[in-house]
């Protein structure tokens, strides 16, 4: 007999085998639901953009109105500020350009 015993029991547990992946599915569904909720709160303008890109129709008009209302609500609460700041910084960088004549590029090359 080996003098070293492994500290945990590696034999299959009958209780865990009966799960059939239900716990994994529950965990995955929870992560998807949480991510969707966070995106709806902090990225509401994307919902509006998606709704506006749909083919025209009576339901789409109503969906766009709801999406616009949701975007205004989250904007009023200040939930889109992080995205707005990041977008503003990115736009500033895009306008600045990365030509060889740019002073920042010349400084980085030294």
N, C-alpha and C positions, 0 to 999 in steps of 0.2 A: 504494500500500500504506500502511496506517495505521502510524504510528510507534509506537503503543502496542499491545503484545501482552499479552493477558490471562495472568496468571501460572499458571493451571491449564488443563489440557486438558479441555474440556467435551464432547468427543465420547463417545458411548456406548462403554462398555468391554464387550467380549464376555464376559469372565469374570464380571462383575457381573450381566449380563442373564440368564445361565444359572441364577442363584439362584432365580428365580421366587418370591421372598418367603419362602424357607425361613429365612433369617437373621432376618427380622422375626418369623416365627412362633416360632422358637427363643427370641428375646429376650422375646416376650410370654409364652410358657409359663414361662420362667425367673422373670419378675416375678410371675406368678400363683402359682407354687410357693413363692417366697420369702415373699410376702405371706401365703399360707395357713399356712406354717410359723410365721411370727412371730405371727399371730393365735392359732394353736393354743397357742403358748407363753405369750403374755402376756394372752390373753383366754379362758382355758379355761372360765370359768363360762358364757360364751355358748354353748359347745358343749353343756354340761349343760342349759341352758335350752331350747335347740332340741330336744334329745333328749326332754326331759320333755313338750314340746308335741306330740309325734307321737301318732297314734292308738295306743291300747294294743294290745299283741300280744307274743308270746314274743320276737321279735327286738328289739323296742323295750325290753323289760325288760333284755335283755343289753346293748343299746347304752347305756342309762342307767347301768348298773353300770360299764361301761367309761369313760363320760364322767365319772362321779363319781370313779373312780379316777384319771383323768388330771387332773382339777381338784385333787384332794388332793395329787397329786405335784407339780404346778406351784406350788401354795400352799406346800407344804413347802420348795420351793426359793426361795420368795420372789419368784416371777416375776409374781405378780398384785398386788404392792404398789403399783405406779404407778396402776393402775385403782382399787384400794381407796382410796387417798388422794384421788384426783380425785372419786370417788363420795362420799366423806365430806364434802369441801368443798362439792360441789354440794348435798348434802342439807342441810348447815348453811345455805347460802344460801336454799334453798327454805323452810326453817323460819322464817328471819328475815323473809321477806316483803318486799314493796315497796310498802307502804301509804304514804300521804302523812304519816302520823303517825310513821313511822320516822325516827329521828334522822339516819341516814346519808343518807336521801333529802333531808331538809331541808338538810343540809350541802351536798349536791351542787347544790341549787337556788340557793344563794347565789352 
